[in-house]
Amino acid sequence: MTAALAETEARLADLATTRKVIVELAPAHDDPEPPETNSVYQAIVNAFNQHPDQEFRARELHELLGMPTDEASVNVTRARLGRLTRQGFLTQPGRGRYQKRT
């Protein structure tokens, strides 16, 4: 029993050390997004600025920007468009359509 307790305490110490390392390496919630993500957002915003009166679907935006049109990539862009809509930069005049807020 004593050996099992010592083994469990050693395991807990290892887990505490691992947690400490992960907390130090993981980005804080307040950190800005990685640069590659920021550049994608900037490309999206630029496209809407260049075509302020045009409605886009996520896939159309990918084609305009020369981005991959596989479903996973387009879904990520849909999430980004949703975030830009919630932030007030875009409107959603129809389901799945996005336009620059005027």
C-alpha positions in Angstrom: 0.0 0.0 0.0 2.8 2.4 0.8 4.4 1.7 -2.6 1.1 2.4 -4.4 0.8 5.7 -2.5 4.3 6.7 -3.3 3.7 5.8 -7.0 0.5 7.9 -7.0 2.2 10.9 -5.4 5.0 10.7 -8.0 2.5 10.6 -10.8 0.7 13.6 -9.3 3.9 15.5 -9.2 4.6 14.7 -12.8 1.1 15.8 -13.8 1.6 19.1 -11.9 4.9 19.7 -13.8 3.3 18.9 -17.1 0.4 21.3 -16.4 2.8 24.0 -15.5 4.7 23.6 -18.8 1.5 23.5 -20.8 0.2 26.7 -19.2 3.5 28.5 -20.0 3.5 27.3 -23.6 -0.3 27.8 -24.4 -1.3 31.2 -25.6 -3.3 33.3 -23.2 -6.9 34.0 -24.2 -6.0 37.7 -24.7 -3.2 37.0 -27.1 -3.9 38.1 -30.7 -4.4 35.4 -33.3 -1.4 34.0 -35.1 -0.1 36.1 -38.0 -1.3 33.6 -40.7 -4.8 33.9 -39.3 -4.6 37.7 -39.2 -3.5 37.8 -42.8 -6.4 35.6 -43.8 -8.8 38.0 -42.0 -7.1 40.9 -43.7 -7.6 39.3 -47.2 -11.2 38.8 -46.4 -11.7 42.3 -45.2 -9.9 43.7 -48.3 -12.1 41.7 -50.6 -15.2 43.2 -49.0 -13.7 46.7 -49.1 -13.0 46.3 -52.9 -16.5 45.0 -53.5 -18.7 46.8 -50.9 -22.0 46.3 -52.6 -21.5 42.7 -53.6 -22.8 39.7 -51.6 -20.5 36.7 -51.2 -20.9 33.1 -50.2 -17.9 31.6 -48.4 -17.0 29.4 -51.4 -17.2 32.4 -53.8 -14.9 34.4 -51.5 -12.4 31.5 -51.6 -12.5 31.4 -55.4 -12.0 35.2 -55.6 -9.0 35.1 -53.2 -7.5 32.0 -54.8 -7.9 30.0 -51.5 -8.5 26.2 -51.4 -12.2 25.3 -51.9 -12.3 22.1 -50.0 -15.1 21.8 -47.6 -12.9 22.1 -44.4 -11.3 25.3 -45.6 -14.6 26.9 -46.6 -16.1 25.9 -43.2 -13.3 27.8 -41.4 -14.0 30.8 -43.6 -17.7 30.6 -42.7 -16.7 30.8 -39.0 -14.5 33.8 -39.8 -17.4 35.5 -41.7 -19.6 34.8 -38.7 -17.1 36.5 -36.4 -16.9 39.5 -38.7 -20.7 39.7 -38.8 -20.9 39.6 -35.0 -18.2 42.3 -34.8 -20.4 44.5 -37.0 -18.1 44.6 -40.1 -20.4 42.5 -42.3 -24.1 42.0 -42.6 -25.9 38.8 -43.6 -28.6 39.8 -46.2 -29.5 36.1 -46.8 -28.6 32.7 -45.4 -25.0 32.0 -46.2 -24.5 35.4 -47.9 -22.3 38.1 -46.5 -21.9 41.8 -47.4 -19.9 44.7 -46.1 -21.9 46.8 -43.7 -22.5 50.2 -45.1 
